[in-house]
Amino acid sequence: MAQADTITLGNATPFAVLAGSAVTNTGLSVIDGDVGVSPGTSITGFPPGSVTPPGTINNKNAAANQAQIDLTTAYNALAGLSPTSTLTGTDLGGLTLTPGVYFFASSAQLTGTLTLNAEGLANALWVFQIGKTLTTASASAVSIINPGPDDALYWQIGSSATLGTGTDFEGNLLAKASITLNTGATDNCGRVLAENAAVTLDTNTISIGCADVAGEGSSGGLTGASSSSGSGTGVPEPSTFLLVACGGIFGLLVLRRNA
């Protein structure tokens, strides 16, 4: 079985949000990690959205260009893994899955809660190979239990992904086309990475820091990069400094949730 360290995001690692054509935000989204676009040049909605330092905004610069190259490499590596199980036609809601490579020939649906049990293993890997689209129903969730150090979770999507309103998601979304997060959807342990099309946000929280997964505080989307690492070459988001206090309050809420 493949292990987590067989996949690397390279220079896409510091990015919480990366798009091919545009990043569009509505509302008070909070991004813990870099935001970038390439080869497109449109990043809008920051402010009111904010990027937590040391995260930066990278609009078709060298960092975003290389991140897209490395995203394509990672996407192809994930697509090339041999499946350990086929789930075509199965709703992910209600399942409990151990590490493995799970294959959907067409589209995948999550309604309810998907539980991922790492069984305490180090370097454990989940990969979901989805031929077309990934869609989650409102208030769905991905729950990671018994994590070990340096585990990894990837969603390799042949077309587009849509997270429904209030979805509590986890892991690295790598989509060939677009990614849409509806109002209040979160990915507090992962990334939203679109190769060729847009990322659309609406009052979301995305973090590479994994503060909400016990034992994964420094794994960065369950794949080896902490939220303290930015590309260091972009433009600091101007409203970020006005929202530091809000970020602190958010952090306290996360700690209370984990207590």
Secondary structure, DSSP 8 states (H G I E B T S, - for coil): ---GGG---GGGTTEEEEESSEEEEES--EEESEEEESS--EEE-TTTSEE-TT--EEESSHHHHHHHHHHHHHHHHHHTS--SEE-TT---TT-EE-SEEEEESS-EEE-SEEEEE-TT-TT-EEEEEESS-EEE-TT-EEEEES--TT-EEEEEESS-EEE-TT-EEEEEEEESS-EEE-TT-EEEEEEEEESSS-EEEES-EEESS-TTSTT-TTTTTTTS--TT---SSSB--TTGGGGHHHHHHHHHHHHHHH-
